[in-house]
Amino acid sequence: MTVEQGSQASLDFLQDELRVLKEVGLHRRLVVVEAFRGPYVTVGGEEYLSFCSNNYLGLAGHPRIKEAAREAIAMYGWGAGASRLVSGTGVLHERLESEIARFKSTEAALVFPTGYMANLGAICALVGRGDLIICDRFSHASIIDASRQSGADLRVFGHNDVKALDRMLRRATNYKKILIVTDGVFSVDGDIAPIPEIVSVAQKFGPQVMIMVDDAHGTGVFGRGGRGLLEHFGLKGGVDIQMGTLSKALGGIGGFVAGTRELVDYLKNRSRSFIFTTAIPPAACAAGLEALRLIDGDEGLERRERLWRNCRYLEKGLNAIGFGMTVQSPIIAVVLGEPQRALDASKTLFGKKLLLPAIRPPTVPRGTSRLRISLTSDHSEEHLDLLLEGLKVTRRRQKGEAI
Ligand SMILES: Cc1ncc(COP(=O)(O)O)c(C=O)c1O
């Protein structure tokens, strides 16, 4: 037997796994996008209006950001070369971290190649065997994966159920350290966590309890200055670890953790996803810095206002066609049930030149497959009307009416 035959046979189980995924409507396929132009994307030579990007402020294609990245590539090249602890940290890494710390009103910040790695690096460094992590049932996959990998015990409370959190903390008497982690904006439902209530419950239980907020979807979007959910709630303290990402409203790539100087120094020494991986490219830092400048200025404010106007407009329209809902963020979930329903809805919209993929398990719990709408400041009312027109078909199908 040749080596190739041997390895092929050992992968035979993949055919069965893939067949099952296809049978239950859970097989995923990548859509190739040939071009991006504002909220439009080109797929198969045709232009589609996209409602599935986390580029909430339309910064991913902003000329100032593209120029900042180009200049950084000209000056520093593309790759960082190695881990920052090995090849040296770039001036742009340092500059970005001090800007993030200023933006988030913390002493310091540490940048990771992605938000996923920021969660992984922080959680696994802060807690381990003998400790406890408590998180929301709808926490992002990166929080769950990090929690499992950390070796700490993991308890999950009902979605946004602060009373359940309180009960769990009362029972957790034998732990050296307890880490409460919550998403700020929940990534598939788009609702927001009751952070002030979480903080006041946690504060009753002493200094062994730490609070971490993943503000991936809040950063740039919430608060007058776009500083995220802590600004939105007017919270000045109480959250020990603020995680965020440069990949959503900031339109780029890279994750970060912001907090005290000791926290950041400790993470530099203990976060495996910071230490054992190549640093984020300097040009991504330059793009992140320019995005922060934009978010902080009049243009950022104006883009945020447009985004929130879009949220209110779509909320009104969705309610008018019978999808009763309150919109809390630019992420809007139209829950349809079984995977096939979401796939059919997505296909119908695709036929109308609207790109809105079906979100299915394991991303969401069984029976809650959905269309997940992401709005951006680049959408106009005409764009939203086109979406609402397309969704009327989905609504009629949901009610069992003939189309
Ligand atoms: C709540 C939340 N946290 C973390 C991440 C990971 O961020 P990134 O895409 O920058 O890795 C995501 C991304 O989808 C997210 O939704």
The ligand as an SDF file (V2000), in Angstrom:
LIG
                    3D

 16 16  0  0  0  0  0  0  0  0999 V2000
  -18.4710   38.4250   20.6310 C   0  0  0  0  0  0  0  0  0  0  0  0
  -17.2660   38.1130   19.8190 C   0  0  0  0  0  0  0  0  0  0  0  0
  -16.0870   37.9630   20.4360 N   0  0  0  0  0  0  0  0  0  0  0  0
  -14.9630   37.6850   19.7570 C   0  0  0  0  0  0  0  0  0  0  0  0
  -14.9710   37.5310   18.4050 C   0  0  0  0  0  0  0  0  0  0  0  0
  -13.6970   37.2040   17.6800 C   0  0  0  0  0  0  0  0  0  0  0  0
  -13.2150   38.3530   17.0640 O   0  0  0  0  0  0  0  0  0  0  0  0
  -12.3190   38.2610   15.7430 P   0  0  0  0  0  0  0  0  0  0  0  0
  -13.2510   38.0830   14.5970 O   0  0  0  0  0  0  0  0  0  0  0  0
  -11.5910   39.5590   15.7250 O   0  0  0  0  0  0  0  0  0  0  0  0
  -11.4250   37.0980   15.9340 O   0  0  0  0  0  0  0  0  0  0  0  0
  -16.1710   37.6650   17.7110 C   0  0  0  0  0  0  0  0  0  0  0  0
  -16.1920   37.4940   16.2370 C   0  0  0  0  0  0  0  0  0  0  0  0
  -17.1030   37.1090   15.6080 O   0  0  0  0  0  0  0  0  0  0  0  0
  -17.3400   37.9630   18.4260 C   0  0  0  0  0  0  0  0  0  0  0  0
  -18.5210   38.0660   17.8050 O   0  0  0  0  0  0  0  0  0  0  0  0
  1  2  1  0
  2  3  1  0
  2 15  2  0
  3  4  2  0
  4  5  1  0
  5  6  1  0
  5 12  2  0
  6  7  1  0
  7  8  1  0
  8  9  2  0
  8 10  1  0
  8 11  1  0
 12 13  1  0
 12 15  1  0
 13 14  2  0
 15 16  1  0
M  END
$$$$
